[in-house]
Amino acid sequence: MPRKSFIHPALILGGCWWLLVTAPVQALDFSPDASRVLSDPAYMPLRGQVFGSTEYTYGETSSTTDNPIGALKFSTKTLSNTVNQVLGYGLTSDFELRVSDSYEWPSTTNSYPNGGVTVTHSDGFIDPTFTALLRVVDQQDHPISWDLLASYSPNLISAQSADPVENGSVGRGGASGTFGTAISQETRGFTFYIQATATYLDNRSIFNPANNITTRYDPSWQYFINAATQTRFAPQWSFNMNYAETFNDGVRASFVNGGGTTINSLNQPGQTQEFTAALNYHLVPNRFVASLIYNHYFYNGVSNINQTIPANGTQTDEKDQDVLNGELRYVFF
Protein backbone atom coordinates (compact mmCIF):
# COMPACT_ATOMS: atom_id res chain seq x y z
CA MET A 1 0.00 0.00 0.00
CA PRO A 2 1.15 3.61 -0.47
CA ARG A 3 3.88 4.80 1.84
CA LYS A 4 2.74 7.51 4.24
CA SER A 5 4.47 10.87 4.03
CA PHE A 6 2.54 12.45 6.88
CA ILE A 7 4.49 13.86 9.82
CA HIS A 8 4.90 10.98 12.22
CA PRO A 9 2.40 11.17 15.12
CA ALA A 10 5.20 10.68 17.64
CA LEU A 11 6.87 13.87 16.41
CA ILE A 12 3.65 15.86 16.86
CA LEU A 13 2.95 14.45 20.29
CA GLY A 14 6.60 14.95 21.23
CA GLY A 15 6.33 18.63 20.34
CA CYS A 16 3.21 18.94 22.48
CA TRP A 17 5.05 17.23 25.35
CA TRP A 18 8.00 19.64 25.00
CA LEU A 19 5.62 22.60 25.27
CA LEU A 20 3.94 21.00 28.26
CA VAL A 21 7.17 20.56 30.18
CA THR A 22 8.62 23.98 29.28
CA ALA A 23 5.48 26.07 29.88
CA PRO A 24 5.07 27.79 33.27
CA VAL A 25 3.21 24.95 34.95
CA GLN A 26 0.89 25.62 37.86
CA ALA A 27 -0.55 23.13 40.35
CA LEU A 28 -3.92 21.79 39.21
CA ASP A 29 -6.83 23.25 41.12
CA PHE A 30 -9.84 20.94 41.35
CA SER A 31 -12.13 23.48 42.98
CA PRO A 32 -15.51 23.59 41.15
CA ASP A 33 -15.67 26.40 38.60
CA ALA A 34 -18.65 27.31 36.40
CA SER A 35 -16.90 29.93 34.25
CA ARG A 36 -17.10 29.62 30.45
CA VAL A 37 -13.56 28.84 29.23
CA LEU A 38 -13.27 29.48 25.48
CA SER A 39 -10.94 26.54 24.81
CA ASP A 40 -13.06 24.14 26.86
CA PRO A 41 -15.01 21.27 25.21
CA ALA A 42 -18.13 22.30 27.17
CA TYR A 43 -17.94 25.98 26.16
CA MET A 44 -21.12 27.95 25.41
CA PRO A 45 -21.27 31.73 24.81
CA LEU A 46 -23.11 33.94 27.26
CA ARG A 47 -26.17 35.93 26.29
CA GLY A 48 -25.44 38.34 23.44
CA GLN A 49 -21.98 36.91 22.69
CA VAL A 50 -20.87 35.80 19.23
CA PHE A 51 -18.65 32.72 19.16
CA GLY A 52 -16.54 31.68 16.18
CA SER A 53 -14.14 28.94 15.15
CA THR A 54 -11.98 28.96 12.02
CA GLU A 55 -10.00 25.81 11.33
CA TYR A 56 -7.73 24.43 8.64
CA THR A 57 -7.14 20.67 8.47
CA TYR A 58 -4.76 18.53 6.46
CA GLY A 59 -5.35 14.80 6.39
CA GLU A 60 -3.96 11.60 4.90
CA THR A 61 -6.07 8.46 4.59
CA SER A 62 -4.69 5.08 3.49
CA SER A 63 -6.44 1.77 2.83
CA THR A 64 -6.40 -1.41 0.76
CA THR A 65 -9.43 -2.88 -1.01
CA ASP A 66 -9.75 -6.63 -1.65
CA ASN A 67 -12.23 -8.76 -3.56
CA PRO A 68 -14.44 -11.29 -1.72
CA ILE A 69 -11.72 -13.98 -1.76
CA GLY A 70 -9.06 -11.65 -0.33
CA ALA A 71 -7.11 -10.73 -3.47
CA LEU A 72 -5.94 -7.14 -3.67
CA LYS A 73 -7.94 -4.97 -6.08
CA PHE A 74 -6.22 -1.65 -5.34
CA SER A 75 -4.68 0.47 -2.60
CA THR A 76 -5.84 4.02 -1.91
CA LYS A 77 -4.28 7.18 -0.55
CA THR A 78 -6.34 10.34 -0.09
CA LEU A 79 -4.87 13.75 0.72
CA SER A 80 -7.47 16.18 2.03
CA ASN A 81 -7.50 19.89 2.75
CA THR A 82 -10.45 21.46 4.57
CA VAL A 83 -11.39 24.87 5.93
CA ASN A 84 -14.10 24.73 8.61
CA GLN A 85 -16.07 27.72 9.87
CA VAL A 86 -18.44 27.84 12.85
CA LEU A 87 -20.45 30.81 14.09
CA GLY A 88 -22.61 30.75 17.20
CA TYR A 89 -24.78 33.27 19.04
CA GLY A 90 -25.96 33.15 22.64
CA LEU A 91 -29.67 33.97 22.59
CA THR A 92 -29.49 33.47 26.35
CA SER A 93 -26.65 32.21 28.54
CA ASP A 94 -28.20 28.73 28.27
CA PHE A 95 -29.35 28.66 24.63
CA GLU A 96 -27.09 28.94 21.60
CA LEU A 97 -27.69 28.80 17.85
CA ARG A 98 -24.84 27.75 15.59
CA VAL A 99 -24.21 27.44 11.86
CA SER A 100 -21.23 25.66 10.35
CA ASP A 101 -19.89 24.78 6.94
CA SER A 102 -16.71 23.50 5.29
CA TYR A 103 -14.87 23.83 2.01
CA GLU A 104 -12.87 20.76 1.01
CA TRP A 105 -10.46 19.84 -1.78
CA PRO A 106 -9.34 16.18 -1.50
CA SER A 107 -7.37 14.17 -4.04
CA THR A 108 -7.35 10.37 -4.22
CA THR A 109 -4.75 8.06 -5.77
CA ASN A 110 -5.64 4.42 -6.50
CA SER A 111 -2.76 2.04 -7.23
CA TYR A 112 -3.50 -1.33 -8.90
CA PRO A 113 -1.55 -4.62 -8.79
CA ASN A 114 -0.77 -4.35 -12.53
CA GLY A 115 1.03 -1.05 -11.94
CA GLY A 116 -1.80 1.19 -13.08
CA VAL A 117 -2.55 4.40 -11.20
CA THR A 118 -5.56 6.72 -11.27
CA VAL A 119 -5.79 10.12 -9.62
CA THR A 120 -9.08 11.91 -8.96
CA HIS A 121 -9.95 15.26 -7.41
CA SER A 122 -13.01 16.69 -5.67
CA ASP A 123 -13.75 20.14 -4.33
CA GLY A 124 -16.51 22.34 -3.02
CA PHE A 125 -18.65 23.11 -0.01
CA ILE A 126 -20.45 20.51 2.06
CA ASP A 127 -24.03 21.13 3.15
CA PRO A 128 -24.27 23.63 6.03
CA THR A 129 -25.33 22.45 9.47
CA PHE A 130 -27.68 24.39 11.74
CA THR A 131 -27.48 23.54 15.45
CA ALA A 132 -29.43 24.48 18.57
CA LEU A 133 -27.77 23.86 21.95
CA LEU A 134 -29.67 24.09 25.24
CA ARG A 135 -28.01 23.97 28.67
CA VAL A 136 -30.74 22.36 30.74
CA VAL A 137 -28.66 22.25 33.92
CA ASP A 138 -25.82 24.71 34.60
CA GLN A 139 -22.95 23.99 36.95
CA GLN A 140 -23.43 27.43 38.49
CA ASP A 141 -26.31 25.91 40.47
CA HIS A 142 -25.63 22.16 40.23
CA PRO A 143 -22.69 19.72 40.45
CA ILE A 144 -22.63 19.25 36.65
CA SER A 145 -23.80 20.86 33.43
CA TRP A 146 -26.25 19.00 31.17
CA ASP A 147 -26.80 19.96 27.54
CA LEU A 148 -29.25 18.93 24.83
CA LEU A 149 -28.51 19.51 21.16
CA ALA A 150 -30.27 19.17 17.82
CA SER A 151 -28.90 19.89 14.36
CA TYR A 152 -30.06 19.68 10.76
CA SER A 153 -28.13 19.61 7.51
CA PRO A 154 -30.29 20.13 4.39
CA ASN A 155 -29.59 18.56 1.02
CA LEU A 156 -28.42 21.69 -0.81
CA ILE A 157 -25.38 20.39 -2.69
CA SER A 158 -25.59 17.45 -5.07
CA ALA A 159 -23.16 14.57 -4.75
CA GLN A 160 -21.02 13.61 -7.74
CA SER A 161 -18.21 11.07 -7.70
CA ALA A 162 -14.87 12.01 -9.19
CA ASP A 163 -13.16 10.44 -12.18
CA PRO A 164 -9.76 11.17 -13.77
CA VAL A 165 -11.22 13.73 -16.20
CA GLU A 166 -13.90 15.41 -14.09
CA ASN A 167 -13.79 16.67 -10.52
CA GLY A 168 -16.30 15.38 -8.03
CA SER A 169 -18.24 17.27 -5.38
CA VAL A 170 -18.02 16.79 -1.61
CA GLY A 171 -21.74 17.10 -0.86
CA ARG A 172 -23.35 14.10 0.81
CA GLY A 173 -26.29 14.04 -1.59
CA GLY A 174 -28.92 13.84 1.15
CA ALA A 175 -30.17 15.57 4.28
CA SER A 176 -29.32 14.54 7.85
CA GLY A 177 -30.51 15.34 11.36
CA THR A 178 -28.82 14.82 14.74
CA PHE A 179 -29.98 14.90 18.34
CA GLY A 180 -27.91 14.27 21.42
CA THR A 181 -26.90 15.10 24.93
CA ALA A 182 -23.75 15.98 26.86
CA ILE A 183 -22.69 16.08 30.50
CA SER A 184 -19.69 17.99 31.82
CA GLN A 185 -18.02 18.97 35.06
CA GLU A 186 -15.53 21.81 35.27
CA THR A 187 -12.98 22.70 37.91
CA ARG A 188 -10.42 25.50 37.77
CA GLY A 189 -7.79 23.15 36.40
CA PHE A 190 -9.68 20.34 34.70
CA THR A 191 -12.85 19.57 32.69
CA PHE A 192 -14.46 16.23 31.95
CA TYR A 193 -17.00 16.11 29.11
CA ILE A 194 -18.98 13.23 27.61
CA GLN A 195 -21.33 13.47 24.64
CA ALA A 196 -23.59 11.01 22.83
CA THR A 197 -25.51 11.64 19.61
CA ALA A 198 -27.68 9.80 17.10
CA THR A 199 -27.83 10.95 13.48
CA TYR A 200 -30.50 10.07 10.95
CA LEU A 201 -28.97 9.95 7.49
CA ASP A 202 -31.76 10.43 4.96
CA ASN A 203 -31.69 8.72 1.59
CA ARG A 204 -29.13 10.12 -0.81
CA SER A 205 -28.01 9.88 -4.42
CA ILE A 206 -24.51 10.02 -5.96
CA PHE A 207 -24.06 10.64 -9.68
CA ASN A 208 -21.13 9.08 -11.54
CA PRO A 209 -20.32 11.17 -14.65
CA ALA A 210 -18.03 8.48 -16.09
CA ASN A 211 -20.91 6.10 -16.79
CA ASN A 212 -23.92 8.38 -16.30
CA ILE A 213 -25.20 6.17 -13.47
CA THR A 214 -26.80 7.38 -10.22
CA THR A 215 -26.48 5.21 -7.11
CA ARG A 216 -29.25 5.60 -4.52
CA TYR A 217 -28.76 4.85 -0.83
CA ASP A 218 -31.51 4.08 1.68
CA PRO A 219 -31.75 5.96 5.01
CA SER A 220 -29.63 4.78 7.92
CA TRP A 221 -28.54 5.71 11.45
CA GLN A 222 -25.17 6.72 12.84
CA TYR A 223 -24.28 6.74 16.57
CA PHE A 224 -21.47 8.70 18.18
CA ILE A 225 -19.98 8.83 21.67
CA ASN A 226 -17.14 11.11 22.76
CA ALA A 227 -15.23 11.45 26.03
CA ALA A 228 -13.05 14.55 26.31
CA THR A 229 -10.88 16.23 28.92
CA GLN A 230 -9.10 19.54 29.23
CA THR A 231 -6.21 20.14 31.62
CA ARG A 232 -5.39 23.81 32.30
CA PHE A 233 -1.79 23.50 33.46
CA ALA A 234 -0.70 27.15 33.09
CA PRO A 235 -2.47 30.54 33.05
CA GLN A 236 -2.87 30.58 29.25
CA TRP A 237 -2.09 26.99 28.31
CA SER A 238 -4.28 23.89 28.24
CA PHE A 239 -4.16 20.38 26.82
CA ASN A 240 -7.12 18.36 25.49
CA MET A 241 -7.43 14.59 25.16
CA ASN A 242 -10.39 12.93 23.42
CA TYR A 243 -11.53 9.43 22.59
CA ALA A 244 -14.56 8.92 20.35
CA GLU A 245 -16.30 6.08 18.56
CA THR A 246 -18.74 6.19 15.65
CA PHE A 247 -21.04 3.27 14.83
CA ASN A 248 -22.73 3.10 11.43
CA ASP A 249 -25.68 0.99 10.35
CA GLY A 250 -25.42 -0.90 7.09
CA VAL A 251 -26.89 0.95 4.11
CA ARG A 252 -28.73 -0.64 1.19
CA ALA A 253 -27.83 0.81 -2.20
CA SER A 254 -28.90 0.22 -5.78
CA PHE A 255 -28.32 1.43 -9.32
CA VAL A 256 -29.38 0.45 -12.83
CA ASN A 257 -26.42 -0.49 -15.03
CA GLY A 258 -26.03 0.18 -18.74
CA GLY A 259 -27.79 -3.06 -19.61
CA GLY A 260 -30.88 -2.16 -17.62
CA THR A 261 -30.16 -4.53 -14.72
CA THR A 262 -30.72 -3.32 -11.15
CA ILE A 263 -27.64 -3.95 -9.01
CA ASN A 264 -28.31 -4.17 -5.25
CA SER A 265 -25.69 -4.01 -2.56
CA LEU A 266 -25.24 -3.61 1.18
CA ASN A 267 -22.70 -0.95 2.13
CA GLN A 268 -21.09 -1.44 5.55
CA PRO A 269 -19.38 1.80 6.72
CA GLY A 270 -18.33 -0.03 9.88
CA GLN A 271 -16.98 1.52 13.08
CA THR A 272 -14.54 4.38 13.58
CA GLN A 273 -12.30 5.01 16.58
CA GLU A 274 -10.81 8.48 17.01
CA PHE A 275 -7.98 9.66 19.26
CA THR A 276 -7.39 13.40 19.61
CA ALA A 277 -4.75 15.53 21.33
CA ALA A 278 -4.84 19.33 21.29
CA LEU A 279 -2.64 22.07 22.71
CA ASN A 280 -4.35 25.42 23.31
CA TYR A 281 -2.94 28.87 23.99
CA HIS A 282 -5.01 31.93 24.98
CA LEU A 283 -3.54 34.74 22.89
CA VAL A 284 -6.09 37.04 24.52
CA PRO A 285 -7.37 35.42 27.74
CA ASN A 286 -10.79 33.88 27.10
CA ARG A 287 -11.25 35.98 23.95
CA PHE A 288 -8.89 34.55 21.34
CA VAL A 289 -7.44 31.02 21.44
CA ALA A 290 -5.08 29.24 19.06
CA SER A 291 -4.97 25.44 19.00
CA LEU A 292 -2.81 22.77 17.39
CA ILE A 293 -4.78 19.53 17.07
CA TYR A 294 -3.83 16.01 16.03
CA ASN A 295 -6.40 13.28 15.22
CA HIS A 296 -5.92 9.63 14.37
CA TYR A 297 -8.78 7.50 13.05
CA PHE A 298 -9.05 3.71 12.84
CA TYR A 299 -11.71 2.22 10.54
CA ASN A 300 -13.04 -1.30 11.07
CA GLY A 301 -15.60 -3.47 9.29
CA VAL A 302 -15.76 -1.48 6.03
CA SER A 303 -17.15 -3.50 3.12
CA ASN A 304 -19.56 -3.51 0.22
CA ILE A 305 -21.57 -6.69 -0.33
CA ASN A 306 -22.82 -6.92 -3.91
CA GLN A 307 -26.06 -8.90 -3.58
CA THR A 308 -26.65 -9.13 -7.33
CA ILE A 309 -23.12 -10.06 -8.44
CA PRO A 310 -21.35 -11.37 -5.30
CA ALA A 311 -17.96 -11.55 -7.05
CA ASN A 312 -18.00 -7.74 -7.37
CA GLY A 313 -18.13 -7.19 -3.61
CA THR A 314 -15.23 -5.53 -1.78
CA GLN A 315 -13.59 -5.54 1.65
CA THR A 316 -11.58 -2.52 2.88
CA ASP A 317 -8.63 -3.26 5.18
CA GLU A 318 -5.86 -1.36 6.95
CA LYS A 319 -7.78 1.88 6.71
CA ASP A 320 -6.63 4.69 8.95
CA GLN A 321 -6.32 8.47 8.83
CA ASP A 322 -4.00 11.10 10.27
CA VAL A 323 -5.21 14.69 10.53
CA LEU A 324 -3.37 17.83 11.64
CA ASN A 325 -5.47 20.91 12.44
CA GLY A 326 -4.85 24.54 13.25
CA GLU A 327 -7.81 26.26 14.89
CA LEU A 328 -8.64 29.78 16.03
CA ARG A 329 -11.52 30.23 18.49
CA TYR A 330 -12.82 33.68 19.34
CA VAL A 331 -15.71 35.42 21.07
CA PHE A 332 -17.05 38.97 20.71
CA PHE A 333 -19.19 41.21 22.95
C-alpha positions as CSV (number, residue, x, y, z in Angstrom):
1,M,0.0,0.0,0.0
2,P,1.2,3.6,-0.5
3,R,3.9,4.8,1.8
4,K,2.7,7.5,4.2
5,S,4.5,10.9,4.0
6,F,2.5,12.5,6.9
7,I,4.5,13.9,9.8
8,H,4.9,11.0,12.2
9,P,2.4,11.2,15.1
10,A,5.2,10.7,17.6
11,L,6.9,13.9,16.4
12,I,3.7,15.9,16.9
13,L,2.9,14.5,20.3
14,G,6.6,14.9,21.2
15,G,6.3,18.6,20.3
16,C,3.2,18.9,22.5
17,W,5.1,17.2,25.3
18,W,8.0,19.6,25.0
19,L,5.6,22.6,25.3
20,L,3.9,21.0,28.3
21,V,7.2,20.6,30.2
22,T,8.6,24.0,29.3
23,A,5.5,26.1,29.9
24,P,5.1,27.8,33.3
25,V,3.2,24.9,35.0
26,Q,0.9,25.6,37.9
27,A,-0.6,23.1,40.4
28,L,-3.9,21.8,39.2
29,D,-6.8,23.3,41.1
30,F,-9.8,20.9,41.4
31,S,-12.1,23.5,43.0
32,P,-15.5,23.6,41.1
33,D,-15.7,26.4,38.6
34,A,-18.6,27.3,36.4
35,S,-16.9,29.9,34.2
36,R,-17.1,29.6,30.5
37,V,-13.6,28.8,29.2
38,L,-13.3,29.5,25.5
39,S,-10.9,26.5,24.8
40,D,-13.1,24.1,26.9
41,P,-15.0,21.3,25.2
42,A,-18.1,22.3,27.2
43,Y,-17.9,26.0,26.2
44,M,-21.1,27.9,25.4
45,P,-21.3,31.7,24.8
46,L,-23.1,33.9,27.3
47,R,-26.2,35.9,26.3
48,G,-25.4,38.3,23.4
49,Q,-22.0,36.9,22.7
50,V,-20.9,35.8,19.2
51,F,-18.6,32.7,19.2
52,G,-16.5,31.7,16.2
53,S,-14.1,28.9,15.2
54,T,-12.0,29.0,12.0
55,E,-10.0,25.8,11.3
56,Y,-7.7,24.4,8.6
57,T,-7.1,20.7,8.5
58,Y,-4.8,18.5,6.5
59,G,-5.4,14.8,6.4
60,E,-4.0,11.6,4.9
61,T,-6.1,8.5,4.6
62,S,-4.7,5.1,3.5
63,S,-6.4,1.8,2.8
64,T,-6.4,-1.4,0.8
65,T,-9.4,-2.9,-1.0
66,D,-9.7,-6.6,-1.7
67,N,-12.2,-8.8,-3.6
68,P,-14.4,-11.3,-1.7
69,I,-11.7,-14.0,-1.8
70,G,-9.1,-11.7,-0.3
71,A,-7.1,-10.7,-3.5
72,L,-5.9,-7.1,-3.7
73,K,-7.9,-5.0,-6.1
74,F,-6.2,-1.6,-5.3
75,S,-4.7,0.5,-2.6
76,T,-5.8,4.0,-1.9
77,K,-4.3,7.2,-0.5
78,T,-6.3,10.3,-0.1
79,L,-4.9,13.8,0.7
80,S,-7.5,16.2,2.0
81,N,-7.5,19.9,2.8
82,T,-10.4,21.5,4.6
83,V,-11.4,24.9,5.9
84,N,-14.1,24.7,8.6
85,Q,-16.1,27.7,9.9
86,V,-18.4,27.8,12.9
87,L,-20.5,30.8,14.1
88,G,-22.6,30.7,17.2
89,Y,-24.8,33.3,19.0
90,G,-26.0,33.1,22.6
91,L,-29.7,34.0,22.6
92,T,-29.5,33.5,26.3
93,S,-26.7,32.2,28.5
94,D,-28.2,28.7,28.3
95,F,-29.4,28.7,24.6
96,E,-27.1,28.9,21.6
97,L,-27.7,28.8,17.9
98,R,-24.8,27.7,15.6
99,V,-24.2,27.4,11.9
100,S,-21.2,25.7,10.4
101,D,-19.9,24.8,6.9
102,S,-16.7,23.5,5.3
103,Y,-14.9,23.8,2.0
104,E,-12.9,20.8,1.0
105,W,-10.5,19.8,-1.8
106,P,-9.3,16.2,-1.5
107,S,-7.4,14.2,-4.0
108,T,-7.3,10.4,-4.2
109,T,-4.7,8.1,-5.8
110,N,-5.6,4.4,-6.5
111,S,-2.8,2.0,-7.2
112,Y,-3.5,-1.3,-8.9
113,P,-1.6,-4.6,-8.8
114,N,-0.8,-4.4,-12.5
115,G,1.0,-1.0,-11.9
116,G,-1.8,1.2,-13.1
117,V,-2.5,4.4,-11.2
118,T,-5.6,6.7,-11.3
119,V,-5.8,10.1,-9.6
120,T,-9.1,11.9,-9.0
121,H,-9.9,15.3,-7.4
122,S,-13.0,16.7,-5.7
123,D,-13.7,20.1,-4.3
124,G,-16.5,22.3,-3.0
125,F,-18.7,23.1,0.0
126,I,-20.4,20.5,2.1
127,D,-24.0,21.1,3.2
128,P,-24.3,23.6,6.0
129,T,-25.3,22.5,9.5
130,F,-27.7,24.4,11.7
131,T,-27.5,23.5,15.5
132,A,-29.4,24.5,18.6
133,L,-27.8,23.9,22.0
134,L,-29.7,24.1,25.2
135,R,-28.0,24.0,28.7
136,V,-30.7,22.4,30.7
137,V,-28.7,22.3,33.9
138,D,-25.8,24.7,34.6
139,Q,-22.9,24.0,37.0
140,Q,-23.4,27.4,38.5
141,D,-26.3,25.9,40.5
142,H,-25.6,22.2,40.2
143,P,-22.7,19.7,40.4
144,I,-22.6,19.3,36.6
145,S,-23.8,20.9,33.4
146,W,-26.2,19.0,31.2
147,D,-26.8,20.0,27.5
148,L,-29.2,18.9,24.8
149,L,-28.5,19.5,21.2
150,A,-30.3,19.2,17.8
151,S,-28.9,19.9,14.4
152,Y,-30.1,19.7,10.8
153,S,-28.1,19.6,7.5
154,P,-30.3,20.1,4.4
155,N,-29.6,18.6,1.0
156,L,-28.4,21.7,-0.8
157,I,-25.4,20.4,-2.7
158,S,-25.6,17.5,-5.1
159,A,-23.2,14.6,-4.8
160,Q,-21.0,13.6,-7.7
161,S,-18.2,11.1,-7.7
162,A,-14.9,12.0,-9.2
163,D,-13.2,10.4,-12.2
164,P,-9.8,11.2,-13.8
165,V,-11.2,13.7,-16.2
166,E,-13.9,15.4,-14.1
167,N,-13.8,16.7,-10.5
168,G,-16.3,15.4,-8.0
169,S,-18.2,17.3,-5.4
170,V,-18.0,16.8,-1.6
171,G,-21.7,17.1,-0.9
172,R,-23.3,14.1,0.8
173,G,-26.3,14.0,-1.6
174,G,-28.9,13.8,1.2
175,A,-30.2,15.6,4.3
176,S,-29.3,14.5,7.9
177,G,-30.5,15.3,11.4
178,T,-28.8,14.8,14.7
179,F,-30.0,14.9,18.3
180,G,-27.9,14.3,21.4
181,T,-26.9,15.1,24.9
182,A,-23.8,16.0,26.9
183,I,-22.7,16.1,30.5
184,S,-19.7,18.0,31.8
185,Q,-18.0,19.0,35.1
186,E,-15.5,21.8,35.3
187,T,-13.0,22.7,37.9
188,R,-10.4,25.5,37.8
189,G,-7.8,23.2,36.4
190,F,-9.7,20.3,34.7
191,T,-12.9,19.6,32.7
192,F,-14.5,16.2,31.9
193,Y,-17.0,16.1,29.1
194,I,-19.0,13.2,27.6
195,Q,-21.3,13.5,24.6
196,A,-23.6,11.0,22.8
197,T,-25.5,11.6,19.6
198,A,-27.7,9.8,17.1
199,T,-27.8,10.9,13.5
200,Y,-30.5,10.1,10.9
201,L,-29.0,10.0,7.5
202,D,-31.8,10.4,5.0
203,N,-31.7,8.7,1.6
204,R,-29.1,10.1,-0.8
205,S,-28.0,9.9,-4.4
206,I,-24.5,10.0,-6.0
207,F,-24.1,10.6,-9.7
208,N,-21.1,9.1,-11.5
209,P,-20.3,11.2,-14.6
210,A,-18.0,8.5,-16.1
211,N,-20.9,6.1,-16.8
212,N,-23.9,8.4,-16.3
213,I,-25.2,6.2,-13.5
214,T,-26.8,7.4,-10.2
215,T,-26.5,5.2,-7.1
216,R,-29.2,5.6,-4.5
217,Y,-28.8,4.8,-0.8
218,D,-31.5,4.1,1.7
219,P,-31.8,6.0,5.0
220,S,-29.6,4.8,7.9
221,W,-28.5,5.7,11.4
222,Q,-25.2,6.7,12.8
223,Y,-24.3,6.7,16.6
224,F,-21.5,8.7,18.2
225,I,-20.0,8.8,21.7
226,N,-17.1,11.1,22.8
227,A,-15.2,11.4,26.0
228,A,-13.0,14.5,26.3
229,T,-10.9,16.2,28.9
230,Q,-9.1,19.5,29.2
231,T,-6.2,20.1,31.6
232,R,-5.4,23.8,32.3
233,F,-1.8,23.5,33.5
234,A,-0.7,27.2,33.1
235,P,-2.5,30.5,33.1
236,Q,-2.9,30.6,29.2
237,W,-2.1,27.0,28.3
238,S,-4.3,23.9,28.2
239,F,-4.2,20.4,26.8
240,N,-7.1,18.4,25.5
241,M,-7.4,14.6,25.2
242,N,-10.4,12.9,23.4
243,Y,-11.5,9.4,22.6
244,A,-14.6,8.9,20.4
245,E,-16.3,6.1,18.6
246,T,-18.7,6.2,15.7
247,F,-21.0,3.3,14.8
248,N,-22.7,3.1,11.4
249,D,-25.7,1.0,10.4
250,G,-25.4,-0.9,7.1
251,V,-26.9,1.0,4.1
252,R,-28.7,-0.6,1.2
253,A,-27.8,0.8,-2.2
254,S,-28.9,0.2,-5.8
255,F,-28.3,1.4,-9.3
256,V,-29.4,0.4,-12.8
257,N,-26.4,-0.5,-15.0
258,G,-26.0,0.2,-18.7
259,G,-27.8,-3.1,-19.6
260,G,-30.9,-2.2,-17.6
261,T,-30.2,-4.5,-14.7
262,T,-30.7,-3.3,-11.1
263,I,-27.6,-4.0,-9.0
264,N,-28.3,-4.2,-5.3
265,S,-25.7,-4.0,-2.6
266,L,-25.2,-3.6,1.2
267,N,-22.7,-1.0,2.1
268,Q,-21.1,-1.4,5.6
269,P,-19.4,1.8,6.7
270,G,-18.3,0.0,9.9
271,Q,-17.0,1.5,13.1
272,T,-14.5,4.4,13.6
273,Q,-12.3,5.0,16.6
274,E,-10.8,8.5,17.0
275,F,-8.0,9.7,19.3
276,T,-7.4,13.4,19.6
277,A,-4.7,15.5,21.3
278,A,-4.8,19.3,21.3
279,L,-2.6,22.1,22.7
280,N,-4.3,25.4,23.3
281,Y,-2.9,28.9,24.0
282,H,-5.0,31.9,25.0
283,L,-3.5,34.7,22.9
284,V,-6.1,37.0,24.5
285,P,-7.4,35.4,27.7
286,N,-10.8,33.9,27.1
287,R,-11.3,36.0,23.9
288,F,-8.9,34.5,21.3
289,V,-7.4,31.0,21.4
290,A,-5.1,29.2,19.1
291,S,-5.0,25.4,19.0
292,L,-2.8,22.8,17.4
293,I,-4.8,19.5,17.1
294,Y,-3.8,16.0,16.0
295,N,-6.4,13.3,15.2
296,H,-5.9,9.6,14.4
297,Y,-8.8,7.5,13.0
298,F,-9.0,3.7,12.8
299,Y,-11.7,2.2,10.5
300,N,-13.0,-1.3,11.1
301,G,-15.6,-3.5,9.3
302,V,-15.8,-1.5,6.0
303,S,-17.2,-3.5,3.1
304,N,-19.6,-3.5,0.2
305,I,-21.6,-6.7,-0.3
306,N,-22.8,-6.9,-3.9
307,Q,-26.1,-8.9,-3.6
308,T,-26.7,-9.1,-7.3
309,I,-23.1,-10.1,-8.4
310,P,-21.3,-11.4,-5.3
311,A,-18.0,-11.5,-7.1
312,N,-18.0,-7.7,-7.4
313,G,-18.1,-7.2,-3.6
314,T,-15.2,-5.5,-1.8
315,Q,-13.6,-5.5,1.7
316,T,-11.6,-2.5,2.9
317,D,-8.6,-3.3,5.2
318,E,-5.9,-1.4,7.0
319,K,-7.8,1.9,6.7
320,D,-6.6,4.7,9.0
321,Q,-6.3,8.5,8.8
322,D,-4.0,11.1,10.3
323,V,-5.2,14.7,10.5
324,L,-3.4,17.8,11.6
325,N,-5.5,20.9,12.4
326,G,-4.8,24.5,13.2
327,E,-7.8,26.3,14.9
328,L,-8.6,29.8,16.0
329,R,-11.5,30.2,18.5
330,Y,-12.8,33.7,19.3
331,V,-15.7,35.4,21.1
332,F,-17.1,39.0,20.7
333,F,-19.2,41.2,23.0
